[in-house]
Amino acid sequence: MGDWLPREIISGSIRSMPITSSAKKAKRSSLKKKVFNDRRRRALRDSVKNLRKLISDSKFDEAKALLPATYQAIDKAAKRGVIKGNAARRKKSRLSRLVVGAK
């Protein structure tokens, strides 16, 4: 490809390229927020995955002990806006039913 094309287009991922200084600042800010949101989302997924694994391995006492930590990860994700409130409530409800009904 030609040297005149921006790197984003050459690499195959066309991203928005801010023009004004306020747009550039907003882009930097959103990238910083993305790091925190990705970290929060990863913690949520890992926590839920660990809980489900404990239940599938028939370790019900450990799963019950891990439930508050999983609730905390879900609540933090909802508070930061990573997931919506109803999604958080639905996840907590389904995990609760899974732990209680697993015995």
C-alpha positions in Angstrom: 0.0 0.0 0.0 1.0 3.6 -0.4 2.9 5.5 2.2 0.2 8.2 2.2 -2.4 6.0 4.1 -2.7 6.2 7.8 -1.4 3.3 9.8 -4.9 2.4 11.1 -6.1 1.8 7.6 -3.0 -0.1 6.6 -3.2 -2.5 9.5 -6.8 -3.2 8.6 -8.6 -1.7 11.6 -10.2 1.6 10.6 -10.6 3.6 13.7 -11.9 7.1 14.1 -9.2 9.6 13.8 -9.9 12.8 15.8 -9.4 16.1 14.2 -10.0 18.8 16.9 -8.1 19.0 20.1 -11.2 18.2 22.2 -11.8 15.1 20.1 -8.2 14.1 20.6 -8.5 14.5 24.4 -11.8 12.6 24.3 -10.2 9.8 22.4 -7.3 9.6 25.0 -9.8 9.7 27.8 -11.9 6.9 26.3 -8.9 4.7 25.8 -7.9 5.1 29.4 -11.5 4.3 30.5 -11.4 1.2 28.2 -8.5 -0.2 30.1 -10.4 0.0 33.4 -13.6 -1.3 31.9 -11.8 -4.3 30.2 -10.1 -5.1 33.6 -13.5 -5.0 35.3 -15.1 -7.1 32.6 -12.3 -9.7 32.8 -12.6 -9.8 36.6 -16.4 -10.4 36.3 -16.0 -13.2 33.7 -13.2 -14.9 35.7 -15.2 -14.8 38.9 -18.3 -16.2 37.3 -16.3 -18.9 35.5 -14.6 -19.9 38.7 -17.9 -20.2 40.5 -19.4 -22.3 37.7 -16.3 -24.6 37.6 -16.6 -25.2 41.4 -20.2 -26.2 41.0 -19.5 -28.5 38.1 -16.7 -30.1 40.1 -19.2 -30.7 43.0 -17.3 -28.4 45.4 -20.5 -26.8 46.8 -19.1 -25.4 50.0 -16.3 -23.6 48.1 -18.8 -22.3 45.6 -21.0 -20.9 48.4 -17.9 -19.2 49.9 -17.0 -17.7 46.5 -20.6 -16.4 45.9 -20.1 -13.0 47.8 -16.9 -12.3 45.9 -18.7 -13.0 42.6 -21.6 -10.7 43.7 -19.0 -8.0 44.4 -17.4 -8.4 40.9 -20.9 -8.2 39.3 -21.9 -5.1 41.4 -18.7 -3.3 40.6 -19.1 -4.0 36.9 -22.7 -2.6 37.1 -21.6 0.4 39.0 -18.9 1.3 36.5 -21.4 0.8 33.6 -19.6 -2.2 32.2 -22.9 -4.2 32.3 -26.4 -2.8 32.9 -28.2 -3.0 36.2 -30.8 -5.5 35.1 -28.1 -7.7 33.6 -26.3 -7.6 37.0 -29.4 -8.6 38.8 -30.1 -11.4 36.4 -26.6 -12.8 36.7 -26.8 -12.7 40.5 -30.1 -14.4 40.5 -29.1 -17.2 38.2 -25.8 -17.8 40.0 -27.7 -17.9 43.3 -30.2 -20.4 42.0 -27.3 -22.4 40.6 -25.5 -22.6 44.0 -28.6 -23.3 46.0 -30.0 -25.8 43.6 -26.7 -27.6 43.1 -26.9 -29.4 46.4 
